[in-house]
Amino acid sequence: MERMFNGFTLGDLKLVNRFVFPPIKLGYGNPDGTVTDRQLNFYQQIARSGPGLLIIEPVSVTADGRGHPKQPCVHFT
């Protein structure tokens, strides 16, 4: 268990520990797919807690490919 707290290198990325925060669907986004302050605050709190790697929630690459109405979306209109 002690190894979980040791830093390590993943390619060129140096992580402070081996804890990973997995992606979860928050549903905190705007209906147009943009990020909200609520989302940013959530991820800032998790980052302060100290996982070595934080994976954000699923992000759609097309407007019609969203899994729920408030899912972040990166596409050009």
Beta strands, then each sheet from edge to edge (+ up, - down):
strand 1: 8-10
strand 2: 13-15
strand 3: 20-21
strand 4: 53-54
sheet 1: 1+ 2-
sheet 2: 3+ 4+
end
